[in-house]
């Protein structure tokens, strides 16, 4: 048997060798000592004896051992050599009694390199083993600013908690997200309190995660890996973010396979170099009537629509504006639709959505980013229902998102502020340091700078703990302030839009107008005429985000008649230029607070770059706060939508 086994293993080695040579790759085992010649290290850390995955054993520690094996650890030397004889005897011994001694390895950047036991690794791989016992010493790389080092640093913390080597990631931030999904840790309410440290996982939790990942990765690698530039670890994280760990923890392998197949389109999007399509205006295909479907506008069929609000519209400007959009739909479509609304917290949304579906709703708008995760899960569970989430989180194919280009209105109000300030100091009150907020701040500052290059924008935050932005501005002698965009019936008629404080009296100069009804009307009509799927069919491997602005009438600016006539004319001119596409607020040159050029002359930011911007122009005084600085009520939401973790 030993001769036959060695002959088969040698043929596998020769095949691997030829493939490597034909692709210009190194055909032998890589040696750690060669790798370390080009990389600085800080030291070593013994980890003791561990069971390590054979798939992560990448090579040998010493270069003189490399040519005996092909890069797949199969033997290259002839059978009649001493090497061949020892390999064969070991193979027979393993068949009879198994491996008796652990191998010795060095671990570097989540890969293992064999110091002692190359043949044991070779025979184990030949026999189809998955793991092997090893005495492990970690080689600690010297810190650097590369993404590879950041990922590895995050892996070390993940390994401390999870004790799992198998899972690999290719993007910074992925391991912390995985830890948070599986073992969420609440932030302390006291800012001075020590930040919580995630304890090591229990044996039961580690076993469940390893089983879940093994089932997932085996199925994913067999069915999808060849078609997607995505590691099993990246896909696994996406899988858990969609379904939730506790929801899949006890499922059988068969049911897990079904869940994976349901979101296969999501893996295609995640593996796309350009994963998001921002639809900036109503498209022709979204207004094309389906030939095979009778137009519901003139039939007896009724489309039932539900809206979810995070707060009561009477006391929340955000919800109130969406409520205006809902009422606009009823006025526009009459008996062709019915609408209903619910006010609920994010943890209640699953039950509310299920109630809406049971009541016959087939189109559901979840009007806040706090609903994003649950909206995705419900969209997967109920493919017969159309769910849309109001956010700029564009990670998923099966859940379309929508938002408005409010930064266009902010630019206009910045123009007004820059022309009206008397002391060249303008205040700006922001709420959450999340996706899209820096772009609104920046657009406002760029508007100020266009008409008043010497004016500075002082930034402050309404969500900071034990802090009053108005008091801060009063101390800075700032009497022109940009505050929240929209008001609600039960809120005082102050503290929103762009307003001035003169002699203790407040008067409004301008305010952005969010016209959600314009967007809702087009989306509902697309569903009614059977054209809903057309945008998706034209963007098969991209997530869709409806991102409308002045060009569609979804964004406007209400301007006070008290403004000087010249300023009013400038506002109207710039609104027209933005609406017809002749001017883009984020056109270069633009310099950030650190003095670097973020947008070169003659260039403009793309919608994706605008949404994900985490910098601000050089005329802004202030910075994005850390989540830990916020009032405890706002930390959870800010943490999950933070621009710094995307």
Buried (B, 14 or more C-beta within 10 A) or exposed (E): EBEEBBEEBBEBBBEBBEBBEEEEEEBBBBBBEEBBEEEEEEEEEEBEEBEBBBBBBBBBBBBEBBEBBBBBBBBBBEBEEEBBEEBBEBBEBBEEEEBEEBBBBBBBBBBBBBBBBBBBBBBBBBEEBEBBBBBBBBBBBEEEEEEEBBBBBBBEBBBEBBBBBBBBBEBBBBBBBBBBBBBEEEBBEEEEEEEEEBEEBEEEBBEBBBEBBBBBBBBBEEBBBEEBEBBBBBBBBBBBBBBBBEEBBEBEBEEBBEBBEBBBBBBBBBBBEEBBBBBBBBBEBBEEEEEEEEEBBEEEEBBBBBBBBBBBBEEBBBBBBBBBBBEBBEEBBEEBBBBEBBBBEBEEBBEBBEBBBEEEBBBBBBBBBBBBBBBBBBBBBBEEBBBBBBBBBBBBBBBBBBBBBBBBBBBBBBBBBBBBBEEEBBBBBBBBBBBBBBBBBBBBBBBBBBBBEEBBBBBBBBBBBEBEBBEBBEEBEBBBBBBBBBBBEEBEEEBBBBBBBEEEEEEBBBBBBBBBBBBBBBBBBBBBBBBBBBBBEBBEBBBBBBBBBBBBBBBBBEBBEEBEEEBBEBBEEBBEEBBEEEBBBBBBEBBBBEEEEBBEEEBBBEBBEBBBBBBBBBBBBBEBBEBBBBBBEBBBBBBBBBBEEB
